[in-house]
């Protein structure tokens, strides 16, 4: 399964969305569903000629809307079937403590995402491991040693209800 990560890079969001028409959005929707489509197949799906479609895709890349094309792997098939959400509270709320934590969090094995959040926690991390035993080792060997951490709370995902890489695109 393939996906296209869509993100505006160095272009103000209002400027980018003002430049998108229905056909651009149709292209982006199709590429989010299956980025392995050939240009000819994509053009057919969005009712364009192949050269016109290719020009539009290249323009969307230049605008920074198409960041990169990746293959989405089956986590279980590659030994990373367990997903754990981790809430982290830091000792101090200083720019230095946040920077130090973020640098260390980027090195945690299996860390897929790390977000600064509001509320009870300072960060939420999404980590993938093989199983609960491997997560227990990761916790003991890496998570407990993250700098400036006062509290770590782990939430093991029991069942995936919804997971998508497709961003909503307003018409």
Secondary structure, 3 states (H helix, E strand, C coil): CEEEEECCCCCCHHHHHHCCCHHHHHHHHHHHHCCCCCHHHHHHHCCCCHHHHHHHHHHHHHCCCEEEEEECCCCCCCCCCEEEEEEEEECCCCHHHHHHHHHHHCCCCCEEEEEECCCCCCEEEEEEECCHHHHHHHHHHCHHHCCCEEEEEEEECCCCCCCCCCCCCCC
